């Protein structure tokens, strides 16, 4: 089997295609959640703590000198990324929980399989033997 044929078979498997779709949708979902955090959640939160935008939270490690820019630790952006992560993780948790709930409902709704003719015959024999043992 040639290398390219083997690679083509690998790339066309259902799992690989599903994974690629998941990564693309996940990236788009990440942008939506980042926008939710940056534009909807953080402004009221900043207002609650005194009208400060989290992106402005910085710590100057070394001030600017001439043409050399200042060395700044932007921990506000880091905090916003933490909020992004927590919200994304929560949304994924809720989505998986819903999918699992729907999945178990489908399993519960399945009717019990009917016993085969052999199982039915064995059950009848068992019942007859019980009746005979009770009479003795």
PyMOL CGO cylinders between C-alpha atoms (Angstrom):
from pymol import cmd
from pymol.cgo import CYLINDER

trace = [
    CYLINDER, 0.00, 0.00, 0.00, 1.45, 3.34, -0.99, 0.3, 1, 1, 1, 1, 1, 1,
    CYLINDER, 1.45, 3.34, -0.99, 1.99, 6.13, 1.52, 0.3, 1, 1, 1, 1, 1, 1,
    CYLINDER, 1.99, 6.13, 1.52, -0.47, 8.49, -0.19, 0.3, 1, 1, 1, 1, 1, 1,
    CYLINDER, -0.47, 8.49, -0.19, -3.20, 5.86, -0.45, 0.3, 1, 1, 1, 1, 1, 1,
    CYLINDER, -3.20, 5.86, -0.45, -2.80, 5.05, 3.22, 0.3, 1, 1, 1, 1, 1, 1,
    CYLINDER, -2.80, 5.05, 3.22, -2.92, 8.76, 4.11, 0.3, 1, 1, 1, 1, 1, 1,
    CYLINDER, -2.92, 8.76, 4.11, -6.06, 9.27, 2.00, 0.3, 1, 1, 1, 1, 1, 1,
    CYLINDER, -6.06, 9.27, 2.00, -7.80, 6.39, 3.79, 0.3, 1, 1, 1, 1, 1, 1,
    CYLINDER, -7.80, 6.39, 3.79, -6.78, 7.86, 7.14, 0.3, 1, 1, 1, 1, 1, 1,
    CYLINDER, -6.78, 7.86, 7.14, -7.94, 11.39, 6.24, 0.3, 1, 1, 1, 1, 1, 1,
    CYLINDER, -7.94, 11.39, 6.24, -11.29, 10.21, 4.92, 0.3, 1, 1, 1, 1, 1, 1,
    CYLINDER, -11.29, 10.21, 4.92, -12.27, 8.22, 7.99, 0.3, 1, 1, 1, 1, 1, 1,
    CYLINDER, -12.27, 8.22, 7.99, -15.36, 9.52, 9.71, 0.3, 1, 1, 1, 1, 1, 1,
    CYLINDER, -15.36, 9.52, 9.71, -13.59, 10.30, 12.98, 0.3, 1, 1, 1, 1, 1, 1,
    CYLINDER, -13.59, 10.30, 12.98, -11.01, 12.57, 11.34, 0.3, 1, 1, 1, 1, 1, 1,
    CYLINDER, -11.01, 12.57, 11.34, -13.65, 14.52, 9.44, 0.3, 1, 1, 1, 1, 1, 1,
    CYLINDER, -13.65, 14.52, 9.44, -15.79, 14.82, 12.58, 0.3, 1, 1, 1, 1, 1, 1,
    CYLINDER, -15.79, 14.82, 12.58, -12.77, 16.06, 14.52, 0.3, 1, 1, 1, 1, 1, 1,
    CYLINDER, -12.77, 16.06, 14.52, -12.01, 18.68, 11.86, 0.3, 1, 1, 1, 1, 1, 1,
    CYLINDER, -12.01, 18.68, 11.86, -15.61, 19.92, 11.94, 0.3, 1, 1, 1, 1, 1, 1,
    CYLINDER, -15.61, 19.92, 11.94, -15.48, 20.04, 15.74, 0.3, 1, 1, 1, 1, 1, 1,
    CYLINDER, -15.48, 20.04, 15.74, -12.28, 22.10, 15.73, 0.3, 1, 1, 1, 1, 1, 1,
    CYLINDER, -12.28, 22.10, 15.73, -13.72, 24.59, 13.24, 0.3, 1, 1, 1, 1, 1, 1,
    CYLINDER, -13.72, 24.59, 13.24, -16.99, 24.96, 15.15, 0.3, 1, 1, 1, 1, 1, 1,
    CYLINDER, -16.99, 24.96, 15.15, -15.05, 25.20, 18.41, 0.3, 1, 1, 1, 1, 1, 1,
    CYLINDER, -15.05, 25.20, 18.41, -12.95, 28.07, 17.06, 0.3, 1, 1, 1, 1, 1, 1,
    CYLINDER, -12.95, 28.07, 17.06, -16.07, 29.94, 15.96, 0.3, 1, 1, 1, 1, 1, 1,
    CYLINDER, -16.07, 29.94, 15.96, -17.72, 29.23, 19.32, 0.3, 1, 1, 1, 1, 1, 1,
    CYLINDER, -17.72, 29.23, 19.32, -14.61, 30.55, 21.08, 0.3, 1, 1, 1, 1, 1, 1,
    CYLINDER, -14.61, 30.55, 21.08, -14.92, 33.85, 19.22, 0.3, 1, 1, 1, 1, 1, 1,
    CYLINDER, -14.92, 33.85, 19.22, -18.57, 34.15, 20.21, 0.3, 1, 1, 1, 1, 1, 1,
    CYLINDER, -18.57, 34.15, 20.21, -17.78, 33.48, 23.86, 0.3, 1, 1, 1, 1, 1, 1,
    CYLINDER, -17.78, 33.48, 23.86, -14.83, 35.89, 23.81, 0.3, 1, 1, 1, 1, 1, 1,
    CYLINDER, -14.83, 35.89, 23.81, -17.14, 38.57, 22.45, 0.3, 1, 1, 1, 1, 1, 1,
    CYLINDER, -17.14, 38.57, 22.45, -19.74, 37.72, 25.10, 0.3, 1, 1, 1, 1, 1, 1,
    CYLINDER, -19.74, 37.72, 25.10, -17.17, 38.11, 27.86, 0.3, 1, 1, 1, 1, 1, 1,
    CYLINDER, -17.17, 38.11, 27.86, -15.46, 41.22, 26.45, 0.3, 1, 1, 1, 1, 1, 1,
    CYLINDER, -15.46, 41.22, 26.45, -18.57, 43.10, 25.33, 0.3, 1, 1, 1, 1, 1, 1,
    CYLINDER, -18.57, 43.10, 25.33, -21.39, 41.91, 27.60, 0.3, 1, 1, 1, 1, 1, 1,
    CYLINDER, -21.39, 41.91, 27.60, -20.03, 40.54, 30.89, 0.3, 1, 1, 1, 1, 1, 1,
    CYLINDER, -20.03, 40.54, 30.89, -16.89, 42.58, 31.55, 0.3, 1, 1, 1, 1, 1, 1,
    CYLINDER, -16.89, 42.58, 31.55, -18.35, 46.12, 31.15, 0.3, 1, 1, 1, 1, 1, 1,
    CYLINDER, -18.35, 46.12, 31.15, -20.94, 45.69, 33.95, 0.3, 1, 1, 1, 1, 1, 1,
    CYLINDER, -20.94, 45.69, 33.95, -18.34, 43.90, 36.07, 0.3, 1, 1, 1, 1, 1, 1,
    CYLINDER, -18.34, 43.90, 36.07, -15.93, 46.78, 35.52, 0.3, 1, 1, 1, 1, 1, 1,
    CYLINDER, -15.93, 46.78, 35.52, -18.72, 49.20, 36.43, 0.3, 1, 1, 1, 1, 1, 1,
    CYLINDER, -18.72, 49.20, 36.43, -19.29, 47.33, 39.69, 0.3, 1, 1, 1, 1, 1, 1,
    CYLINDER, -19.29, 47.33, 39.69, -15.64, 47.73, 40.64, 0.3, 1, 1, 1, 1, 1, 1,
    CYLINDER, -15.64, 47.73, 40.64, -15.54, 51.43, 39.89, 0.3, 1, 1, 1, 1, 1, 1,
    CYLINDER, -15.54, 51.43, 39.89, -15.90, 51.88, 36.13, 0.3, 1, 1, 1, 1, 1, 1,
    CYLINDER, -15.90, 51.88, 36.13, -12.56, 50.31, 35.30, 0.3, 1, 1, 1, 1, 1, 1,
    CYLINDER, -12.56, 50.31, 35.30, -12.05, 48.27, 32.13, 0.3, 1, 1, 1, 1, 1, 1,
    CYLINDER, -12.05, 48.27, 32.13, -10.22, 45.03, 32.90, 0.3, 1, 1, 1, 1, 1, 1,
    CYLINDER, -10.22, 45.03, 32.90, -8.02, 45.51, 29.84, 0.3, 1, 1, 1, 1, 1, 1,
    CYLINDER, -8.02, 45.51, 29.84, -6.54, 48.56, 31.52, 0.3, 1, 1, 1, 1, 1, 1,
    CYLINDER, -6.54, 48.56, 31.52, -5.22, 46.60, 34.49, 0.3, 1, 1, 1, 1, 1, 1,
    CYLINDER, -5.22, 46.60, 34.49, -1.47, 46.64, 34.03, 0.3, 1, 1, 1, 1, 1, 1,
    CYLINDER, -1.47, 46.64, 34.03, 1.64, 46.54, 36.11, 0.3, 1, 1, 1, 1, 1, 1,
    CYLINDER, 1.64, 46.54, 36.11, 4.59, 48.54, 34.80, 0.3, 1, 1, 1, 1, 1, 1,
    CYLINDER, 4.59, 48.54, 34.80, 7.76, 46.56, 35.43, 0.3, 1, 1, 1, 1, 1, 1,
    CYLINDER, 7.76, 46.56, 35.43, 10.09, 49.07, 33.82, 0.3, 1, 1, 1, 1, 1, 1,
    CYLINDER, 10.09, 49.07, 33.82, 9.13, 52.55, 32.65, 0.3, 1, 1, 1, 1, 1, 1,
    CYLINDER, 9.13, 52.55, 32.65, 9.78, 53.68, 29.09, 0.3, 1, 1, 1, 1, 1, 1,
    CYLINDER, 9.78, 53.68, 29.09, 13.18, 55.27, 28.51, 0.3, 1, 1, 1, 1, 1, 1,
    CYLINDER, 13.18, 55.27, 28.51, 13.71, 57.23, 25.32, 0.3, 1, 1, 1, 1, 1, 1,
    CYLINDER, 13.71, 57.23, 25.32, 12.95, 54.98, 22.35, 0.3, 1, 1, 1, 1, 1, 1,
    CYLINDER, 12.95, 54.98, 22.35, 12.68, 51.86, 24.53, 0.3, 1, 1, 1, 1, 1, 1,
    CYLINDER, 12.68, 51.86, 24.53, 9.05, 51.04, 25.29, 0.3, 1, 1, 1, 1, 1, 1,
    CYLINDER, 9.05, 51.04, 25.29, 7.90, 50.27, 28.82, 0.3, 1, 1, 1, 1, 1, 1,
    CYLINDER, 7.90, 50.27, 28.82, 7.85, 46.69, 30.04, 0.3, 1, 1, 1, 1, 1, 1,
    CYLINDER, 7.85, 46.69, 30.04, 4.25, 46.14, 31.10, 0.3, 1, 1, 1, 1, 1, 1,
    CYLINDER, 4.25, 46.14, 31.10, 2.49, 43.09, 32.53, 0.3, 1, 1, 1, 1, 1, 1,
    CYLINDER, 2.49, 43.09, 32.53, -1.10, 43.23, 31.28, 0.3, 1, 1, 1, 1, 1, 1,
    CYLINDER, -1.10, 43.23, 31.28, -2.83, 41.08, 33.86, 0.3, 1, 1, 1, 1, 1, 1,
    CYLINDER, -2.83, 41.08, 33.86, -6.27, 42.54, 33.00, 0.3, 1, 1, 1, 1, 1, 1,
    CYLINDER, -6.27, 42.54, 33.00, -6.22, 40.80, 29.62, 0.3, 1, 1, 1, 1, 1, 1,
    CYLINDER, -6.22, 40.80, 29.62, -5.16, 37.62, 31.42, 0.3, 1, 1, 1, 1, 1, 1,
    CYLINDER, -5.16, 37.62, 31.42, -8.15, 37.93, 33.77, 0.3, 1, 1, 1, 1, 1, 1,
    CYLINDER, -8.15, 37.93, 33.77, -10.46, 38.38, 30.79, 0.3, 1, 1, 1, 1, 1, 1,
    CYLINDER, -10.46, 38.38, 30.79, -9.02, 35.22, 29.20, 0.3, 1, 1, 1, 1, 1, 1,
    CYLINDER, -9.02, 35.22, 29.20, -9.68, 33.34, 32.44, 0.3, 1, 1, 1, 1, 1, 1,
    CYLINDER, -9.68, 33.34, 32.44, -13.32, 34.47, 32.31, 0.3, 1, 1, 1, 1, 1, 1,
    CYLINDER, -13.32, 34.47, 32.31, -13.45, 33.32, 28.67, 0.3, 1, 1, 1, 1, 1, 1,
    CYLINDER, -13.45, 33.32, 28.67, -12.15, 29.90, 29.63, 0.3, 1, 1, 1, 1, 1, 1,
    CYLINDER, -12.15, 29.90, 29.63, -14.55, 29.45, 32.55, 0.3, 1, 1, 1, 1, 1, 1,
    CYLINDER, -14.55, 29.45, 32.55, -17.56, 30.41, 30.41, 0.3, 1, 1, 1, 1, 1, 1,
    CYLINDER, -17.56, 30.41, 30.41, -16.47, 28.15, 27.52, 0.3, 1, 1, 1, 1, 1, 1,
    CYLINDER, -16.47, 28.15, 27.52, -15.87, 25.24, 29.92, 0.3, 1, 1, 1, 1, 1, 1,
    CYLINDER, -15.87, 25.24, 29.92, -19.29, 25.77, 31.51, 0.3, 1, 1, 1, 1, 1, 1,
    CYLINDER, -19.29, 25.77, 31.51, -21.03, 25.96, 28.12, 0.3, 1, 1, 1, 1, 1, 1,
    CYLINDER, -21.03, 25.96, 28.12, -19.32, 22.75, 26.96, 0.3, 1, 1, 1, 1, 1, 1,
    CYLINDER, -19.32, 22.75, 26.96, -20.25, 21.04, 30.26, 0.3, 1, 1, 1, 1, 1, 1,
    CYLINDER, -20.25, 21.04, 30.26, -23.91, 22.01, 29.82, 0.3, 1, 1, 1, 1, 1, 1,
    CYLINDER, -23.91, 22.01, 29.82, -23.92, 20.89, 26.16, 0.3, 1, 1, 1, 1, 1, 1,
    CYLINDER, -23.92, 20.89, 26.16, -22.39, 17.50, 27.00, 0.3, 1, 1, 1, 1, 1, 1,
    CYLINDER, -22.39, 17.50, 27.00, -24.76, 17.06, 29.94, 0.3, 1, 1, 1, 1, 1, 1,
    CYLINDER, -24.76, 17.06, 29.94, -27.73, 17.70, 27.62, 0.3, 1, 1, 1, 1, 1, 1,
    CYLINDER, -27.73, 17.70, 27.62, -26.38, 15.30, 25.00, 0.3, 1, 1, 1, 1, 1, 1,
    CYLINDER, -26.38, 15.30, 25.00, -25.87, 12.60, 27.63, 0.3, 1, 1, 1, 1, 1, 1,
    CYLINDER, -25.87, 12.60, 27.63, -29.40, 13.15, 28.93, 0.3, 1, 1, 1, 1, 1, 1,
    CYLINDER, -29.40, 13.15, 28.93, -30.85, 12.81, 25.44, 0.3, 1, 1, 1, 1, 1, 1,
    CYLINDER, -30.85, 12.81, 25.44, -28.69, 9.74, 24.80, 0.3, 1, 1, 1, 1, 1, 1,
    CYLINDER, -28.69, 9.74, 24.80, -29.88, 7.94, 27.93, 0.3, 1, 1, 1, 1, 1, 1,
    CYLINDER, -29.88, 7.94, 27.93, -33.51, 8.74, 27.11, 0.3, 1, 1, 1, 1, 1, 1,
    CYLINDER, -33.51, 8.74, 27.11, -33.12, 7.00, 23.76, 0.3, 1, 1, 1, 1, 1, 1,
    CYLINDER, -33.12, 7.00, 23.76, -31.70, 3.94, 25.48, 0.3, 1, 1, 1, 1, 1, 1,
    CYLINDER, -31.70, 3.94, 25.48, -34.54, 3.82, 28.03, 0.3, 1, 1, 1, 1, 1, 1,
    CYLINDER, -34.54, 3.82, 28.03, -37.22, 4.14, 25.35, 0.3, 1, 1, 1, 1, 1, 1,
    CYLINDER, -37.22, 4.14, 25.35, -36.06, 0.95, 23.60, 0.3, 1, 1, 1, 1, 1, 1,
    CYLINDER, -36.06, 0.95, 23.60, -38.54, -1.86, 24.21, 0.3, 1, 1, 1, 1, 1, 1,
    CYLINDER, -38.54, -1.86, 24.21, -37.18, -5.00, 25.79, 0.3, 1, 1, 1, 1, 1, 1,
    CYLINDER, -37.18, -5.00, 25.79, -36.30, -7.57, 23.16, 0.3, 1, 1, 1, 1, 1, 1,
    CYLINDER, -36.30, -7.57, 23.16, -38.70, -10.50, 22.93, 0.3, 1, 1, 1, 1, 1, 1,
    CYLINDER, -38.70, -10.50, 22.93, -37.23, -13.78, 24.11, 0.3, 1, 1, 1, 1, 1, 1,
    CYLINDER, -37.23, -13.78, 24.11, -36.31, -16.27, 21.45, 0.3, 1, 1, 1, 1, 1, 1,
    CYLINDER, -36.31, -16.27, 21.45, -38.30, -19.48, 20.99, 0.3, 1, 1, 1, 1, 1, 1,
    CYLINDER, -38.30, -19.48, 20.99, -35.57, -21.39, 22.80, 0.3, 1, 1, 1, 1, 1, 1,
    CYLINDER, -35.57, -21.39, 22.80, -35.64, -19.04, 25.80, 0.3, 1, 1, 1, 1, 1, 1,
    CYLINDER, -35.64, -19.04, 25.80, -39.45, -19.27, 25.96, 0.3, 1, 1, 1, 1, 1, 1,
    CYLINDER, -39.45, -19.27, 25.96, -39.29, -23.07, 25.92, 0.3, 1, 1, 1, 1, 1, 1,
    CYLINDER, -39.29, -23.07, 25.92, -36.64, -23.11, 28.66, 0.3, 1, 1, 1, 1, 1, 1,
    CYLINDER, -36.64, -23.11, 28.66, -38.75, -20.74, 30.80, 0.3, 1, 1, 1, 1, 1, 1,
    CYLINDER, -38.75, -20.74, 30.80, -41.76, -23.04, 30.40, 0.3, 1, 1, 1, 1, 1, 1,
    CYLINDER, -41.76, -23.04, 30.40, -39.67, -26.07, 31.39, 0.3, 1, 1, 1, 1, 1, 1,
    CYLINDER, -39.67, -26.07, 31.39, -38.36, -24.20, 34.43, 0.3, 1, 1, 1, 1, 1, 1,
    CYLINDER, -38.36, -24.20, 34.43, -41.90, -23.25, 35.48, 0.3, 1, 1, 1, 1, 1, 1,
    CYLINDER, -41.90, -23.25, 35.48, -43.09, -26.86, 35.08, 0.3, 1, 1, 1, 1, 1, 1,
    CYLINDER, -43.09, -26.86, 35.08, -40.18, -28.13, 37.19, 0.3, 1, 1, 1, 1, 1, 1,
    CYLINDER, -40.18, -28.13, 37.19, -41.02, -25.60, 39.91, 0.3, 1, 1, 1, 1, 1, 1,
    CYLINDER, -41.02, -25.60, 39.91, -44.63, -26.77, 39.93, 0.3, 1, 1, 1, 1, 1, 1,
    CYLINDER, -44.63, -26.77, 39.93, -43.56, -30.41, 40.23, 0.3, 1, 1, 1, 1, 1, 1,
    CYLINDER, -43.56, -30.41, 40.23, -41.17, -29.64, 43.09, 0.3, 1, 1, 1, 1, 1, 1,
    CYLINDER, -41.17, -29.64, 43.09, -43.90, -27.72, 44.94, 0.3, 1, 1, 1, 1, 1, 1,
    CYLINDER, -43.90, -27.72, 44.94, -46.30, -30.71, 44.73, 0.3, 1, 1, 1, 1, 1, 1,
    CYLINDER, -46.30, -30.71, 44.73, -43.81, -33.13, 46.22, 0.3, 1, 1, 1, 1, 1, 1,
]
cmd.load_cgo(trace, "trace")
